[in-house]
Amino acid sequence: MSRLKAFIFALFSLAVVAAPPVTPAHAASNLIAVLEAEIVTLDPHFTPAYISRTFGFMVFDTLFAKNAAGEIKPQMVRDYKVSPDGLIYTFTLRDGLKWHDGAPVTAADCVASLRRWGDRSALGRRILAITASVEASDVRTFVLTLKEPSALVIDSLGNTISPVAFMMPERIAKTPGDQRITEIIGSGPFVYSKADHRSGDRMILKKFADYVPRSEPADFLSGGKRVGVDTLEIRVIPDGSTAASALQTGEVDFMQYAPFDLLPLLEKNAKIKVVNFTGGNQFAGAYRINPLTKPFDDPAIRRVLWKLVDQREVIDGLGLDAKYGAPCASFFTCGTPYANDAGTEAAKNPSVEAAKAALKLTKYAGEPVIVMQASDLEAPRISAQVLAEKLKQAGFTVDLQVMDWASLLVRRTKKDGWSVYGVHAGGFDLGSPLTNGMVAFNCVDISAWHCDARLTPLLTAFAKSVSEDERKKLAYDIQAIMYDQTPAVPWGQFAQPAAYRSNLRGVIPSAIPIFWNIEK
């Protein structure tokens, strides 16, 4: 059965068997959402999984937060100051902050939380590596003293890169980072209701009555988090067509990922709003290349892919309208501060003919290119299929191996047995050299085994720099090396649109689902 037919059938079925509508008063106080997956891990420090990050932003809070313009603004922090030498940061918390058990939020809580987060986060580890001390000086003030100046401090504390620097009570934050917390107590705008959580079915988050929002309007993840519903009910509906049907009938209010092939139907429904995303709220795709095995152990052969990969073809292969996806030649997400055009001349005007000509100038001897194709994720599956066909047309010997995503992740940790695969990640994650996995793990044996000695001092300089202009120059130089060595090839940038009922007001457009500021 096609997805369209399945969608129509599910829609009809729901209309027949759906329970009687709830009373208007109840409907106005309960928001029902379907997210990308079931929330299984409730410890937002323990895993970098996006779904746990979403849970974290609802239940926990952060010292700083990012606004829609990408600026980092105080959140739990009332104010802060930095010493003239850039070594001492003094933070003072806002008045009225409480944990969900009623206890006041203290500086000691934040210190313990930072230490735990720093043990789990790539950015956090960089901060801790240059930290001389971090101590509470009174109930609402704590001081971070560095060994050397760094522009990373505020950016790291308010960044969206998972795991995020969420705050926890001190007793909970003392849980070792490699162990999951068992008590879910935050200070965010929603309270986790363990008694109402039914695994495989639904999770209930309740409005935190004692939450004190900032006075500013809500602005992406910053500003005043004012909750307009009594409960947030997160339903588990794994099938996208079934979830979209539930959205159509009004059984569900919000759907994080609307299926690509059902977008035209949802867009025509006057009771549904489809949300497009841009910049860091989009996903960016790339082909990750194994530089250790033939034929791609030769940089000249890797560079042939710049002549071959037509990003528009991959985006079109996803079935997306142009408004939801576009080419992006930068290694750093287009629409974010460090996107640039260094080296991109190599990727202009790709064609099979150009790739054939470039391949003939290399030492390629017919070695098989093992393309790993994930069968259970749409973007990796389609991107791999497109690449495999183009490689064949250009004269490569291709071995397309199909597997599920979990098996692919295991295979890619090995130094042989694969050549290339398609993948995508969140735009905010890929926007900086320090968080972009294609760059940040240079010479670290955990991500595609790429190592170029020229990148190491540039990454170190980027981490230490306090000048935004200097950082942009460093990002440019880093990208020039990436294009030269080709450890990966971007294949496009796209949105995974959200959809919600038109009776919701105040929805903040964000790839990270945000449920404050909404009225129903």
HUURKA-V761851 format. One record per run of one state. SS is the DSSP state (hx for helix, st for strand, lp for the rest). FROM is the first residue (numbers start at 1). LEN is the number of residues. If there is no record, write none. Layout:
# HUURKA-V761851
ss:SS from:FROM len:LEN
ss:SS from:FROM len:LEN
This chain:
# HUURKA-V761851
ss:lp from:1 len:2
ss:hx from:3 len:15
ss:lp from:18 len:6
ss:hx from:24 len:6
ss:st from:30 len:5
ss:lp from:35 len:15
ss:hx from:50 len:10
ss:lp from:60 len:2
ss:st from:62 len:1
ss:lp from:63 len:1
ss:st from:64 len:3
ss:lp from:67 len:5
ss:st from:72 len:3
ss:lp from:75 len:2
ss:st from:77 len:6
ss:lp from:83 len:5
ss:st from:88 len:6
ss:lp from:94 len:4
ss:st from:98 len:1
ss:lp from:99 len:5
ss:st from:104 len:1
ss:lp from:105 len:2
ss:hx from:107 len:14
ss:lp from:121 len:1
ss:hx from:122 len:8
ss:lp from:130 len:1
ss:st from:131 len:8
ss:lp from:139 len:2
ss:st from:141 len:6
ss:lp from:147 len:5
ss:hx from:152 len:6
ss:lp from:158 len:8
ss:st from:166 len:1
ss:lp from:167 len:3
ss:hx from:170 len:4
ss:lp from:174 len:16
ss:st from:190 len:3
ss:lp from:193 len:1
ss:hx from:194 len:3
ss:lp from:197 len:1
ss:st from:198 len:1
ss:lp from:199 len:3
ss:st from:202 len:6
ss:lp from:208 len:11
ss:st from:219 len:1
ss:lp from:220 len:2
ss:st from:222 len:1
ss:lp from:223 len:8
ss:st from:231 len:5
ss:lp from:236 len:4
ss:hx from:240 len:10
ss:lp from:250 len:4
ss:st from:254 len:2
ss:lp from:256 len:4
ss:hx from:260 len:9
ss:lp from:269 len:3
ss:st from:272 len:4
ss:lp from:276 len:3
ss:hx from:279 len:3
ss:lp from:282 len:1
ss:st from:283 len:7
ss:lp from:290 len:9
ss:hx from:299 len:4
ss:lp from:303 len:1
ss:hx from:304 len:5
ss:lp from:309 len:2
ss:hx from:311 len:7
ss:lp from:318 len:4
ss:hx from:322 len:3
ss:st from:325 len:2
ss:lp from:327 len:17
ss:hx from:344 len:4
ss:lp from:348 len:4
ss:hx from:352 len:9
ss:lp from:361 len:7
ss:st from:368 len:7
ss:lp from:375 len:3
ss:hx from:378 len:17
ss:lp from:395 len:2
ss:st from:397 len:7
ss:lp from:404 len:1
ss:hx from:405 len:7
ss:lp from:412 len:8
ss:st from:420 len:7
ss:lp from:427 len:10
ss:hx from:437 len:4
ss:lp from:441 len:12
ss:hx from:453 len:12
ss:lp from:465 len:3
ss:hx from:468 len:18
ss:lp from:486 len:2
ss:st from:488 len:7
ss:lp from:495 len:3
ss:st from:498 len:4
ss:lp from:502 len:3
ss:st from:505 len:1
ss:lp from:506 len:13
ss:st from:519 len:1
ss:lp from:520 len:1
